[in-house]
Amino acid sequence: MSKKKIWAMYFSPTGTTEKIVTCVANELADGQAEVFDFTLPQVRAEEKAFTEEDAVVFGVPVYAGRVPNVLLKYLDKVQGNGALAVPIVLFGNRNYDDALIELRNILEKNGFHTIAAAAFVGEHSFSKTLAAGRPDDKDMALAREFASKIVLENRGEISVKGEDPIRGYYQPRDRQGVFIDIRKVKPLTSDACDDCKICAQVCPMGSISFDNVREFTGICIKCGACIKKCPKQAKYYEDAGYLYHKTELEEGYTRRAEPEIFV
């Protein structure tokens, strides 16, 4: 077992990032990794700091080819203080674009030493068919193999795929090339809802009202948590632009995208 204290730290509204990050961290720690889940807003209200005695497997999902912009202020408050870090991003079968290099840069800026990195595939937050069930057994085997190749020592900043300066966010477009703006789109709630409050409990932005789960009190980042974790399947979208983009992704990215690792 490494003398470093191994951490699994992640933002994971639907559980795909959590699955990969905890797998890698537990492989490094012989099943004894510490977990720091910053998915819910109350956790992100406080700063987090590490030391040279720590090694952090640090994961976020890819939103529009980047680190989710709603996390940037919080990530700036996470201090490495010489800790080692393994940045990991999860993408929904399209591409991770500049998300991995962006996460690496953030961690390096905050005093971490990045020693390995990876981009894995998870079921898309918009869909139940795009990369359905991933990360699957093949992905998990690769995650364990990735962990076995990680050397827990500072060897200089890890080199990863992506462009720097970081490119803009991926913008969905229709067949005429017109930008489809879904930023303000929110899911609706059907009569199947039995007011169990799970959607309000799992919303990573704290945006669903506990008093009225049909009401949004803040922004929706289209993470899919309220939809995929609803036991009654009562949450849904009907916005034409959102549904068009979802269909375009499902029809255009049927091939199996493979993870990429950097050690």
Secondary structure, DSSP 8 states (H G I E B T S, - for coil): --SSEEEEEE--TTSHHHHHHHHHHHHHTTT--EEEE--STTGGGS-EE--TTEEEEEEEE-BTTBS-GGGHHHHTTEE-TT-EEEEEEEE-SS--TTHHHHHHHHHHHTT-EE--EEEEE---TT-SSTTTT-S-HHHHHHHHHHHHH---S--S----SS-SS-------B-TT--B---TT---EE-TT-----HHHHH-TT--B-SS-TT-BSS------HHHHT-TT--EE---HHHHHHHHHHHHH--S----EEE-
